[in-house]
Amino acid sequence: GGQSFAFYIYPSRQRVNAKPPNREKMAASSSHGEPKRSNQEPRGRPRRVPRPQVFVSFRGVDVRETLVKQVVNTFRFRGVNVFIDANERTGMKLQNLFRRIEQSKMAVVIFSKRYADSDWCMEELAKIDELEKEGKLKVIPVFYKVTPSDVKNLRGEFGEGFERLKTEFADKEPEKVLKWEASLKPIAEIKGLCSHYNGKIAPPLAHQIADDVQVWLNEMPGGKVKPRETKMTTGEVVFWAFLAALLCRLFISPLFFNDSKFFKTREWLVGFPTVVAILFRIKTWKDKKNPPPRTRPTPSTTGPAAAAPPPPS
């Protein structure tokens, strides 16, 4: 029979142009021709609450190198955000200190013998008293070598210092004198802390100030601070134990033992630090299993009523 033929036609390859965007739909999706954005904003990190600042008001000539140094070191060791005038740059005006007081949540006022003969100290005190009355500032007074009665009634060396300042400003700025005098009694009537009167600072005083401040800070947002970890790590224990074993091998054993061969062996040099590390780990495990009870610090019971009288002159 006849032959059949099949014909296949292959279409030529042509470039397919991309479909032009529908500008009408884009305009409809946005009010100004811009792509429509989602109303949900990306979640950011939670805002960190700043640590409350503690302002310390004091007379430098009396307590800067003694009590204030102890208090500031204790605050910083505990992680408390403390401010004293030494943190301010030289040449700054008194208004800058006012701003620092306004930024603070607490103030520690250290009354000393020459506190009231400084116009800067009295200006700080007046500002602190103003904010305390408005409920914006917590105040803890500290009576260093003066009594609360000396401050309230302007007696003793404290009163003599204020009289000198009063004489200096009575004519040129009498309104300041009235403001300073009015701010002394309210702050002195707040329950505070007193130093000993034997010319020495009681060692617990700086820690007691920090404890009382911490009681208030714990109730403020961002006020709780985690104490610095002071315990040694296992690696540090091994290092010091190895150093002790090495010193014993080189210097101590020849002096106290006739036969010091054991201290020169590997068993001593390696075994002693190992045993010490094991004992340290056991003690650490026991401490974690049976932690000591944590007691919340309470405000000091040392107040104006309990203040000891000054020694006879």
KOLRO-889796 format. One record per residue (C-alpha): x, y, z; residue number from 0. Coordinates in steps of 0.02 Angstrom, whole numbers, plus 50000, padded with zeros to 5 digits. Each point is the difference from the previous one (the first is absolute). Example, Ala and Ser with C-alpha at 12.3 -4.5 7.8 and 13.67 -1.06 7.14 Angstrom:
2
+-------+-------+-------+-----+
!    px !    py !    pz !   i !
+-------+-------+-------+-----+
! 50615 ! 49775 ! 50390 !   0 !
! 50069 ! 50172 ! 49967 !   1 !
+-------+-------+-------+-----+
end
This chain:
313
+-------+-------+-------+-----+
!    px !    py !    pz !   i !
+-------+-------+-------+-----+
! 50000 ! 50000 ! 50000 !   0 !
! 50033 ! 50182 ! 50006 !   1 !
! 50121 ! 50081 ! 50120 !   2 !
! 49939 ! 50122 ! 50132 !   3 !
! 50098 ! 50151 ! 50052 !   4 !
! 49988 ! 50099 ! 50162 !   5 !
! 50056 ! 50179 ! 50009 !   6 !
! 50054 ! 50083 ! 50166 !   7 !
! 50016 ! 50185 ! 50010 !   8 !
! 50114 ! 50065 ! 50143 !   9 !
! 49964 ! 50177 ! 50052 !  10 !
! 50149 ! 50115 ! 50003 !  11 !
! 50067 ! 50053 ! 50172 !  12 !
! 49957 ! 50178 ! 50037 !  13 !
! 50040 ! 50109 ! 50151 !  14 !
! 49853 ! 50022 ! 50114 !  15 !
! 49994 ! 50177 ! 50062 !  16 !
! 49956 ! 50024 ! 50184 !  17 !
! 49824 ! 50059 ! 50027 !  18 !
! 49999 ! 50185 ! 50041 !  19 !
! 49943 ! 50036 ! 50178 !  20 !
! 49822 ! 50053 ! 50025 !  21 !
! 50023 ! 50178 ! 50062 !  22 !
! 49817 ! 50020 ! 50038 !  23 !
! 50003 ! 49856 ! 50125 !  24 !
! 50157 ! 50069 ! 50079 !  25 !
! 49919 ! 50170 ! 50018 !  26 !
! 49846 ! 49920 ! 50076 !  27 !
! 50105 ! 49906 ! 50128 !  28 !
! 50078 ! 50159 ! 50067 !  29 !
! 49933 ! 50173 ! 50026 !  30 !
! 50150 ! 50090 ! 49925 !  31 !
! 50059 ! 49870 ! 49878 !  32 !
! 50114 ! 49921 ! 50134 !  33 !
! 49992 ! 49817 ! 50047 !  34 !
! 49883 ! 49969 ! 50145 !  35 !
! 50093 ! 49970 ! 50160 !  36 !
! 49949 ! 49890 ! 50143 !  37 !
! 49931 ! 50087 ! 50153 !  38 !
! 50099 ! 49886 ! 50114 !  39 !
! 50167 ! 50075 ! 50049 !  40 !
! 50143 ! 49880 ! 50035 !  41 !
! 50018 ! 49964 ! 50183 !  42 !
! 50153 ! 50081 ! 50076 !  43 !
! 50094 ! 49954 ! 50155 !  44 !
! 49916 ! 50042 ! 50164 !  45 !
! 50051 ! 50171 ! 50062 !  46 !
! 50124 ! 49987 ! 50142 !  47 !
! 49952 ! 50090 ! 50158 !  48 !
! 50144 ! 50114 ! 50054 !  49 !
! 50072 ! 49967 ! 50171 !  50 !
! 49944 ! 50126 ! 50131 !  51 !
! 50135 ! 50125 ! 50043 !  52 !
! 50054 ! 50037 ! 50180 !  53 !
! 50067 ! 50175 ! 50033 !  54 !
! 50119 ! 50025 ! 50146 !  55 !
! 50009 ! 50174 ! 50077 !  56 !
! 50148 ! 50030 ! 50116 !  57 !
! 50134 ! 50123 ! 50057 !  58 !
! 50159 ! 49944 ! 49916 !  59 !
! 50121 ! 50069 ! 50129 !  60 !
! 49917 ! 49892 ! 50134 !  61 !
! 49959 ! 49833 ! 49920 !  62 !
! 50062 ! 49986 ! 49820 !  63 !
! 50152 ! 49892 ! 50042 !  64 !
! 49916 ! 49901 ! 50139 !  65 !
! 49815 ! 49961 ! 50006 !  66 !
! 49956 ! 50052 ! 49822 !  67 !
! 50138 ! 49894 ! 49926 !  68 !
! 49937 ! 49849 ! 50096 !  69 !
! 49819 ! 50032 ! 49953 !  70 !
! 50037 ! 50026 ! 49814 !  71 !
! 50109 ! 49844 ! 49992 !  72 !
! 49863 ! 49899 ! 50085 !  73 !
! 49868 ! 50067 ! 49882 !  74 !
! 50103 ! 49962 ! 49845 !  75 !
! 50045 ! 49827 ! 50061 !  76 !
! 49815 ! 49963 ! 50020 !  77 !
! 49958 ! 50073 ! 49829 !  78 !
! 49910 ! 50154 ! 50065 !  79 !
! 49997 ! 50151 ! 49883 !  80 !
! 50078 ! 50133 ! 50112 !  81 !
! 50044 ! 50181 ! 49961 !  82 !
! 50114 ! 50119 ! 50095 !  83 !
! 50069 ! 50169 ! 49950 !  84 !
! 50166 ! 49920 ! 49951 !  85 !
! 49909 ! 49921 ! 49853 !  86 !
! 49962 ! 50173 ! 49930 !  87 !
! 50127 ! 50088 ! 49890 !  88 !
! 50100 ! 50143 ! 50074 !  89 !
! 49926 ! 50169 ! 49958 !  90 !
! 49818 ! 49945 ! 49996 !  91 !
! 49872 ! 50113 ! 50082 !  92 !
! 49889 ! 49962 ! 50149 !  93 !
! 49851 ! 49981 ! 49884 !  94 !
! 50079 ! 49841 ! 49934 !  95 !
! 49997 ! 49925 ! 50175 !  96 !
! 49817 ! 50050 ! 50014 !  97 !
! 49969 ! 49904 ! 49840 !  98 !
! 50089 ! 49849 ! 50072 !  99 !
! 49892 ! 50009 ! 50156 ! 100 !
! 49843 ! 50009 ! 49894 ! 101 !
! 50058 ! 49846 ! 49903 ! 102 !
! 50023 ! 49903 ! 50161 ! 103 !
! 49873 ! 49894 ! 50092 ! 104 !
! 50091 ! 50003 ! 50167 ! 105 !
! 50114 ! 50117 ! 50094 ! 106 !
! 50119 ! 49966 ! 50143 ! 107 !
! 50036 ! 50159 ! 50099 ! 108 !
! 50155 ! 49985 ! 50111 ! 109 !
! 49991 ! 50136 ! 50132 ! 110 !
! 50172 ! 50039 ! 50072 ! 111 !
! 50073 ! 50140 ! 50105 ! 112 !
! 50038 ! 50114 ! 49852 ! 113 !
! 49855 ! 49951 ! 49887 ! 114 !
! 49901 ! 50158 ! 50041 ! 115 !
! 50140 ! 50123 ! 49965 ! 116 !
! 49997 ! 49958 ! 49814 ! 117 !
! 49876 ! 50091 ! 49889 ! 118 !
! 50013 ! 49860 ! 49871 ! 119 !
! 49952 ! 49869 ! 50129 ! 120 !
! 49855 ! 50105 ! 50061 ! 121 !
! 49940 ! 50030 ! 49823 ! 122 !
! 50004 ! 49812 ! 49970 ! 123 !
! 49905 ! 49972 ! 50162 ! 124 !
! 49866 ! 50127 ! 49953 ! 125 !
! 49975 ! 49913 ! 49832 ! 126 !
! 49993 ! 49830 ! 50083 ! 127 !
! 49873 ! 50063 ! 50127 ! 128 !
! 49894 ! 50072 ! 49859 ! 129 !
! 49995 ! 49836 ! 49904 ! 130 !
! 49971 ! 49899 ! 50158 ! 131 !
! 49847 ! 50103 ! 50043 ! 132 !
! 49934 ! 49973 ! 49823 ! 133 !
! 50019 ! 49813 ! 50022 ! 134 !
! 50130 ! 49986 ! 49861 ! 135 !
! 50149 ! 49954 ! 50108 ! 136 !
! 50035 ! 49881 ! 50145 ! 137 !
! 50125 ! 50070 ! 50125 ! 138 !
! 50110 ! 49913 ! 50129 ! 139 !
! 50092 ! 50120 ! 50117 ! 140 !
! 50165 ! 49946 ! 50078 ! 141 !
! 50065 ! 50093 ! 50153 ! 142 !
! 50190 ! 49991 ! 50000 ! 143 !
! 50076 ! 50062 ! 50164 ! 144 !
! 49848 ! 50109 ! 50027 ! 145 !
! 49831 ! 49962 ! 50080 ! 146 !
! 49829 ! 50024 ! 49920 ! 147 !
! 49968 ! 50129 ! 50135 ! 148 !
! 50154 ! 50099 ! 49944 ! 149 !
! 49930 ! 50008 ! 49824 ! 150 !
! 49820 ! 50042 ! 50047 ! 151 !
! 50044 ! 50130 ! 50130 ! 152 !
! 50161 ! 50064 ! 49919 ! 153 !
! 50108 ! 49961 ! 50151 ! 154 !
! 50183 ! 49955 ! 50023 ! 155 !
! 50127 ! 50012 ! 49861 ! 156 !
! 49863 ! 49967 ! 49873 ! 157 !
! 49903 ! 50153 ! 50059 ! 158 !
! 50157 ! 50106 ! 50004 ! 159 !
! 50035 ! 49956 ! 49819 ! 160 !
! 49825 ! 50053 ! 49949 ! 161 !
! 50018 ! 50164 ! 50094 ! 162 !
! 50157 ! 50040 ! 49899 ! 163 !
! 49907 ! 49965 ! 49839 ! 164 !
! 49850 ! 50100 ! 50060 ! 165 !
! 50109 ! 50150 ! 50038 ! 166 !
! 50076 ! 49992 ! 49826 ! 167 !
! 49833 ! 49994 ! 49908 ! 168 !
! 49882 ! 50092 ! 50118 ! 169 !
! 50019 ! 50168 ! 49913 ! 170 !
! 50023 ! 49954 ! 49817 ! 171 !
! 49882 ! 49849 ! 49986 ! 172 !
! 49890 ! 49987 ! 50156 ! 173 !
! 49869 ! 49894 ! 49911 ! 174 !
! 50128 ! 49863 ! 49977 ! 175 !
! 50039 ! 49997 ! 50186 ! 176 !
! 49816 ! 49978 ! 50040 ! 177 !
! 49985 ! 49860 ! 49872 ! 178 !
! 50153 ! 49910 ! 50068 ! 179 !
! 49943 ! 50013 ! 50180 ! 180 !
! 49826 ! 49936 ! 49954 ! 181 !
! 50071 ! 49846 ! 49915 ! 182 !
! 50108 ! 49941 ! 50146 ! 183 !
! 49866 ! 49947 ! 50124 ! 184 !
! 49890 ! 49895 ! 49882 ! 185 !
! 50148 ! 49897 ! 49938 ! 186 !
! 50072 ! 49980 ! 50176 ! 187 !
! 49833 ! 49933 ! 50062 ! 188 !
! 50005 ! 49856 ! 49876 ! 189 !
! 50056 ! 49838 ! 50081 ! 190 !
! 50181 ! 49972 ! 49954 ! 191 !
! 50168 ! 49935 ! 50056 ! 192 !
! 50127 ! 50063 ! 50126 ! 193 !
! 50187 ! 49973 ! 50011 ! 194 !
! 50097 ! 49964 ! 50159 ! 195 !
! 50071 ! 50146 ! 50096 ! 196 !
! 50172 ! 49933 ! 50042 ! 197 !
! 50077 ! 50077 ! 49845 ! 198 !
! 49995 ! 49839 ! 49900 ! 199 !
! 49875 ! 49936 ! 49873 ! 200 !
! 49916 ! 49839 ! 50048 ! 201 !
! 50041 ! 49871 ! 49866 ! 202 !
! 49817 ! 49951 ! 49975 ! 203 !
! 49946 ! 50180 ! 49968 ! 204 !
! 50037 ! 50004 ! 49814 ! 205 !
! 49920 ! 49828 ! 49979 ! 206 !
! 49850 ! 50053 ! 50103 ! 207 !
! 49976 ! 50152 ! 49888 ! 208 !
! 50008 ! 49886 ! 49847 ! 209 !
! 49879 ! 49877 ! 50080 ! 210 !
! 49872 ! 50135 ! 50039 ! 211 !
! 50014 ! 50073 ! 49825 ! 212 !
! 49979 ! 49827 ! 49924 ! 213 !
! 49838 ! 49975 ! 50097 ! 214 !
! 49924 ! 50147 ! 49907 ! 215 !
! 50081 ! 49958 ! 49833 ! 216 !
! 49924 ! 49826 ! 50005 ! 217 !
! 49828 ! 50080 ! 49992 ! 218 !
! 50043 ! 50108 ! 49848 ! 219 !
! 49993 ! 49946 ! 49816 ! 220 !
! 50175 ! 49946 ! 49949 ! 221 !
! 50062 ! 50020 ! 50178 ! 222 !
! 50038 ! 49819 ! 50039 ! 223 !
! 50180 ! 49958 ! 49964 ! 224 !
! 50084 ! 49832 ! 49996 ! 225 !
! 50147 ! 49993 ! 50120 ! 226 !
! 50168 ! 49967 ! 49922 ! 227 !
! 50054 ! 49820 ! 50005 ! 228 !
! 50147 ! 49986 ! 50118 ! 229 !
! 50019 ! 49810 ! 50007 ! 230 !
! 50148 ! 49918 ! 49915 ! 231 !
! 49978 ! 49888 ! 49849 ! 232 !
! 50065 ! 49821 ! 49991 ! 233 !
! 50135 ! 50054 ! 49878 ! 234 !
! 50063 ! 50133 ! 50121 ! 235 !
! 50002 ! 49873 ! 50142 ! 236 !
! 50102 ! 49878 ! 49895 ! 237 !
! 50122 ! 50139 ! 49952 ! 238 !
! 50031 ! 50056 ! 50179 ! 239 !
! 50011 ! 49820 ! 50062 ! 240 !
! 50128 ! 49959 ! 49866 ! 241 !
! 50099 ! 50156 ! 50045 ! 242 !
! 49998 ! 49948 ! 50185 ! 243 !
! 50058 ! 49824 ! 49954 ! 244 !
! 50141 ! 50071 ! 49896 ! 245 !
! 50057 ! 50118 ! 50139 ! 246 !
! 49994 ! 49856 ! 50124 ! 247 !
! 50105 ! 49893 ! 49883 ! 248 !
! 50133 ! 50132 ! 49972 ! 249 !
! 50014 ! 50093 ! 50165 ! 250 !
! 49893 ! 49935 ! 50144 ! 251 !
! 50030 ! 49812 ! 49997 ! 252 !
! 50192 ! 50012 ! 50008 ! 253 !
! 49985 ! 50109 ! 50155 ! 254 !
! 49879 ! 49893 ! 50101 ! 255 !
! 50025 ! 49821 ! 49938 ! 256 !
! 50159 ! 49894 ! 50001 ! 257 !
! 49936 ! 49894 ! 49858 ! 258 !
! 49912 ! 50111 ! 49873 ! 259 !
! 50002 ! 49879 ! 49854 ! 260 !
! 49809 ! 49982 ! 50002 ! 261 !
! 49976 ! 50186 ! 49970 ! 262 !
! 50106 ! 49985 ! 49843 ! 263 !
! 49891 ! 49866 ! 49922 ! 264 !
! 49864 ! 50023 ! 49871 ! 265 !
! 49873 ! 49929 ! 50121 ! 266 !
! 50024 ! 50148 ! 50116 ! 267 !
! 50007 ! 50133 ! 49866 ! 268 !
! 49844 ! 49936 ! 49913 ! 269 !
! 49911 ! 49910 ! 50140 ! 270 !
! 49994 ! 50144 ! 50125 ! 271 !
! 49911 ! 50123 ! 49882 ! 272 !
! 49883 ! 49860 ! 49946 ! 273 !
! 49949 ! 49959 ! 50179 ! 274 !
! 49975 ! 50184 ! 50040 ! 275 !
! 49891 ! 50022 ! 49845 ! 276 !
! 49894 ! 49849 ! 50047 ! 277 !
! 49974 ! 50065 ! 50176 ! 278 !
! 49956 ! 50172 ! 49930 ! 279 !
! 49870 ! 49926 ! 49883 ! 280 !
! 49923 ! 49900 ! 50143 ! 281 !
! 49987 ! 50156 ! 50108 ! 282 !
! 49925 ! 50099 ! 49856 ! 283 !
! 49871 ! 49863 ! 49970 ! 284 !
! 49953 ! 50000 ! 50185 ! 285 !
! 49983 ! 50189 ! 50002 ! 286 !
! 49883 ! 49995 ! 49851 ! 287 !
! 49899 ! 49859 ! 50077 ! 288 !
! 49984 ! 50086 ! 50168 ! 289 !
! 50014 ! 50188 ! 49969 ! 290 !
! 50005 ! 50113 ! 50152 ! 291 !
! 49838 ! 50093 ! 50037 ! 292 !
! 49993 ! 50170 ! 49917 ! 293 !
! 49948 ! 50140 ! 50114 ! 294 !
! 49932 ! 50161 ! 49930 ! 295 !
! 50094 ! 50151 ! 50067 ! 296 !
! 49893 ! 50113 ! 50108 ! 297 !
! 50018 ! 50186 ! 50030 ! 298 !
! 50116 ! 50047 ! 50139 ! 299 !
! 49929 ! 50020 ! 50174 ! 300 !
! 50128 ! 50135 ! 50033 ! 301 !
! 49905 ! 50163 ! 49993 ! 302 !
! 49994 ! 50167 ! 50085 ! 303 !
! 49923 ! 49925 ! 50155 ! 304 !
! 50138 ! 49871 ! 50018 ! 305 !
! 50144 ! 50116 ! 49965 ! 306 !
! 50137 ! 49994 ! 50130 ! 307 !
! 50046 ! 50165 ! 50083 ! 308 !
! 50164 ! 50082 ! 49951 ! 309 !
! 50150 ! 49975 ! 50114 ! 310 !
! 50034 ! 50134 ! 50128 ! 311 !
! 50120 ! 50132 ! 49937 ! 312 !
+-------+-------+-------+-----+
end
